[in-house]
Amino acid sequence: MTETDPMADEFDTVAWWTATAVAELGAEYALPAACRGSGSPAALDWLAGAMGVRAGTRLLDSGAGVGGPAEYVARGLDAAPVLAEPMEGACRAARTLFGKPVVVADGAALPFPDATFDCAWSLGVLCTLEDKRSYLRELIRVVRPGGPVGMLVYTRAVDVLPDQPEGNHFPSRAELDADLGACGLTVLDETRLTDVAGTPDDWQDAAARVEEVIEQQHGHDERWKRAQAQQDTITALIGDGLVVGVLMACRAGSPRPR
Ligand SMILES: C[S@@+](CC[C@H](N)C(=O)[O-])C[C@H]1O[C@@H](n2cnc3c(N)ncnc32)[C@H](O)[C@@H]1O
């Protein structure tokens, strides 16, 4: 990771700034600000429901970011999440904001024995990875046999994007299906992100207030500018329908040979 890596700007540096902004504003800002890319509460409700997450479910959130989605199901369903995330700043932020178990780890090399979790989810992570299969195989390995694997994947709806955000590798739907198939994942249920309710106004307002504070404090910083440009590009691609969010509940079966 270099100092000018836009992924580190967004997922490490700005992630930590998010926790410090929340500390200034108040705990009620934490959850909306800490859902980075995971869509609306309704999207999380849909996915948790499709995966059968309930009280006591041991859920791994791989690529957990600042930990908002995991906290959302911990509060709402009394699930027992564990967070894995390669960016140290995001891990520190998640730990500071919510106090759930967090490990600094690459999703392709998780520090857990086989079948540790009842289920796992991956929200907005696949599109940041070039090698999606190593990450998916590792996700499957740590879930008990037959346990659900949930995903929010941002897919590319056109062959070539007009503006390619650095470090992102949006799969086409066909490429995604090929990756899932190669890893032995079967899709049990799916919906487009746009087919579930959007983020409510109070969440949007709270997240916007946190972003305002971050901008006031760090708007002059090149890392903030790069992260912001990256986010603006992705938001525009989604707004134009060129990148489409898909929620999927999957189950691992027999993987096809590599
Ligand atoms: C768009 S953010 C989503 C964060 C969080 N899942 C959410 O929805 O709020 C993508 C996350 O994937 C993480 N990530 C990048 N490479 C990863 C890898 N190899 N293994 C696991 N996570 C990774 C990033 O650090 C970042 O936190």
The ligand as an SDF file (V2000), in Angstrom:
LIG
                    3D

 27 29  0  0  0  0  0  0  0  0999 V2000
  -16.7910   -0.2830   -0.1310 C   0  0  0  0  0  0  0  0  0  0  0  0
  -15.9680   -0.7440    1.3340 S   0  0  0  0  0  0  0  0  0  0  0  0
  -17.2650   -1.6140    2.1670 C   0  0  0  0  0  0  0  0  0  0  0  0
  -17.0660   -1.6780    3.6580 C   0  0  0  0  0  0  0  0  0  0  0  0
  -18.1680   -2.4050    4.4270 C   0  0  0  0  0  0  0  0  0  0  0  0
  -18.2880   -3.7860    3.9650 N   0  0  0  0  0  0  0  0  0  0  0  0
  -19.4910   -1.6960    4.2940 C   0  0  0  0  0  0  0  0  0  0  0  0
  -20.3180   -2.1280    3.4970 O   0  0  0  0  0  0  0  0  0  0  0  0
  -19.7170   -0.6990    4.9950 O   0  0  0  0  0  0  0  0  0  0  0  0
  -14.9060   -2.0630    0.7760 C   0  0  0  0  0  0  0  0  0  0  0  0
  -14.0730   -2.6860    1.8770 C   0  0  0  0  0  0  0  0  0  0  0  0
  -13.3580   -3.8140    1.3640 O   0  0  0  0  0  0  0  0  0  0  0  0
  -12.1290   -3.8620    2.0210 C   0  0  0  0  0  0  0  0  0  0  0  0
  -11.1620   -4.7200    1.3130 N   0  0  0  0  0  0  0  0  0  0  0  0
  -10.3050   -4.3740    0.3130 C   0  0  0  0  0  0  0  0  0  0  0  0
   -9.5220   -5.4180   -0.0140 N   0  0  0  0  0  0  0  0  0  0  0  0
   -9.8750   -6.4490    0.7990 C   0  0  0  0  0  0  0  0  0  0  0  0
   -9.4140   -7.7830    0.9660 C   0  0  0  0  0  0  0  0  0  0  0  0
   -8.4200   -8.2760    0.2210 N   0  0  0  0  0  0  0  0  0  0  0  0
  -10.0020   -8.5430    1.9110 N   0  0  0  0  0  0  0  0  0  0  0  0
  -11.0150   -8.0580    2.6680 C   0  0  0  0  0  0  0  0  0  0  0  0
  -11.4810   -6.7950    2.5550 N   0  0  0  0  0  0  0  0  0  0  0  0
  -10.9250   -5.9960    1.6310 C   0  0  0  0  0  0  0  0  0  0  0  0
  -11.7090   -2.3970    2.0620 C   0  0  0  0  0  0  0  0  0  0  0  0
  -10.6390   -2.1570    2.9510 O   0  0  0  0  0  0  0  0  0  0  0  0
  -13.0150   -1.7350    2.4510 C   0  0  0  0  0  0  0  0  0  0  0  0
  -13.1620   -1.6290    3.8390 O   0  0  0  0  0  0  0  0  0  0  0  0
  1  2  1  0
  2  3  1  0
  2 10  1  0
  3  4  1  0
  4  5  1  0
  5  6  1  0
  5  7  1  0
  7  8  2  0
  7  9  1  0
 10 11  1  0
 11 12  1  0
 11 26  1  0
 12 13  1  0
 13 14  1  0
 13 24  1  0
 14 15  1  0
 14 23  1  0
 15 16  2  0
 16 17  1  0
 17 18  1  0
 17 23  2  0
 18 19  1  0
 18 20  2  0
 20 21  1  0
 21 22  2  0
 22 23  1  0
 24 25  1  0
 24 26  1  0
 26 27  1  0
M  CHG  2   2   1   9  -1
M  END
$$$$
